[in-house]
Amino acid sequence: PSPTGVADKTALLNKLVVFMQRSADAAFLLDAEGTIIFRNKAAQLMFLTNVNQMNFCSLFSSTRGDCWDSLARNLQAGDPSSHDVTVIDEKDGSALGFRVSLVKLSPEMMGDEDTNNDVFACAYVTPAHDHENASSSSRRGPLGKVDSMDRCIHKITEDVSDHYEGHMKDVVEACGDPMFSVFEDGTIGTANGYGAHMFGYSQEELSEMNISSICPVVRDIQKIAQCMNGSAMKHHEQKTTALHKSGRSFNVDMCLSLNNSFAGSEEPVYFAHFKDLSTFEDHETELEHKDNLCQAMCNASFDPMFSIDQTGTILVVNDAACAMFGYSREEFINKNISMICNEKDSQSHDKYMERYLRTGKRRVIGIKRPLVARRKDGSEFHIELGVSEVNLPDGKKVFCGYVRDRTQERLDKQMIRRRDAVIKDEFFTPKKEDVRGAMKRNLERATQ
């Protein structure tokens, strides 16, 4: 039997077993060969020996070994039969009369015809004197026990069938995403409120539609079902286009899953889940816009700027940094910041980061510090580095570094020092020619 069929029979048989356990009379479940596969408590008290896996007819002295074949051949589903049998008491040899009532179970509870170990029939055994003492006007008649049991079987089947639709509706309604139950021909069985809101229909309108009306790709549901039944895969997922009641189309993520858990279903039932991707697409567009705005603001800075995470991985870099160090943005992103450090700092940078995260002691953050950096071509130059710390909501940290090239500044300072030295030498250190001239002039004035 199919997995769905197994689930259906299991639910029915479980209810039948509960009904039998409540009975004060001995009750048995038999397979197609007449082997006992279940007995209730009353049967255990009536036949104290372990009779499981025994042939039912072997319990009675007045029956032949092949009696089950004739019994089974004459049994009809829903048509109970009654037989008088005898059991010989081993202690005193007296004969004890019993009435056996048999009924063949309905097809909903039986397995394949070729399967011998599935439930086939139900039997009730009662003492014969119970029937002899019964009034002829009794409502139950001679087959009252089995009639009651047969009515129970049909009632259980009806209850499970009625419960099936309500149970499936409850499951669909409980889902927080748009969800539908769909039959193999594409007919929508149940739609929840989220599904009705997504597609603009009422739940009543959707229950009368084919799912291909709102999601054209699912018109091939039978092909999808064949694919799912022919493999271990129990769900099919794909991105596709759906149609709103207004005619507007929008992108969705659809997941179609095969359901095997509902008893009472006579055909495969599928659950269709939908996610409106337009919301995610709008969100992604908004994030992209914010990223572009952030990048544009970074690029507007004349100073090179980097943003790194706790591991030193570069997250953001602006155009000025690319121009200063000779790398492209693609070469920078997701690389370690040590790629622009000189040889000494490159080897120690990760240790510096780890020490700060462990101790919280600042040595660079919030302080402008002169360092030596390295360009892509390997040349080194002097920079001034300023680092700020950003604490994210998840507890992680991001560090923003601003770099200023000090090469020109150092050259300017050198030129100033040289100029100052020249000026000082000209005004405060007289030249030899000037000294001789002053002495000659003084001598001439003295001889006049």
Beta strands, then each sheet from edge to edge (+ up, - down):
strand 1: 26-31
strand 2: 36-39
strand 3: 81-88
strand 4: 95-104
strand 5: 119-127
strand 6: 179-183
strand 7: 188-191
strand 8: 235-243
strand 9: 249-259
strand 10: 269-276
strand 11: 305-308
strand 12: 314-317
strand 13: 369-374
strand 14: 380-391
strand 15: 397-405
sheet 1: 2+ 1- 5+ 4- 3+
sheet 2: 7+ 6- 10+ 9- 8+
sheet 3: 12+ 11- 15+ 14- 13+
end
